[in-house]
Amino acid sequence: MKTDSNRTMQNGRLAREPFVAASGKVVKFEILNSFFQGKDANGNPKKTTNSHRVKVWGWQAQALAEAIADGTLGKGVEVEVYGRSVINRFPLEEACGRPVMKDGRQVWMERTEIEPTEGLLIACKAEDGRKIFRNLLPTWDEWNEIQENRVKNDGPAFLQAVGEILPDDVAASTA
């Protein structure tokens, strides 16, 4: 049985409002989580805060963009992210675009991000007051079903909004 060793789970609250690209196909946000780690010199508990970047692509990003638009996902919301860690490496550049050099070698920057592959859960309150988590990322089959229902209900207007057909096609289909 093959297992994926690159799996991570992070929880915390969104540090700021999520960024949604103009295309709606990329969503980025940052999770802050705090925990107590040891004691300081005076014997007081020492609180540490970590920051984790999360990047979502494609159809999952479109689903999250809808949750952001309706106010479900925003700054301060408690989330749990299940996915994999990805290290992105890119050259460091000055403001003018020239590469940064040190000892005759180009300087590279590395950034670790989490790509949710298994779920992005948000904390909600149940009717009885308990804290429960709801998954915001649909599976591929669920997403296709959502899109098919929108096409049935909204017709050409929905297809034009998501860029599946051009305005000329709408005019031809309604004539």
C-alpha positions, 0 to 999 in steps of 0.5 A: 500500500502506497502512503503519502509521507508529505501530509500536514495539518495546521489549525488556527485563525486567518491573520487577514482577509484572504487574497483572491486573484482576479481570475478567481482561480488562486486564493491565498491566505495566512493562518496564525496559530499560538501555543505554549512552549516551555517557560521564560526566565521568570517561570512564566509560560512562553507563548509562541505564534507561528504563521503558515501560508496556504495557497489553493488553485483551480476549481477548489479556489473557485469554491473558496472564492464563493465562501469569501464573497458570502462572508463565510471565510474571512479574517479571524475565522478559525480553520483547519487545513489538511494537505501537503507542504510545498516549498517554492524557490525563486530568485530574490530581486531588488526593487529595480528587478536586478537579481540580488548577488552575494559573493558572486552567486545569485540569492534565492528565496524559499517559501513553504506553503500548504496546498489543501488536498484533503480539506479546509474546515471552518469552525461553526457552532451547532444548534446545541452550542458545540463547536463543529467543523464544516468542510469548504472544499468540495470533492471533484464530483461535488464541484461538477454537480454544483456546476451542472445545477447552476447551468440548469438553473441559470443557463447562459448567464452563468456560463458567460459569467464563468467564461465558458461561452462568449457574449455572441454565443449567448445572443445566438442561443437566446435567438 
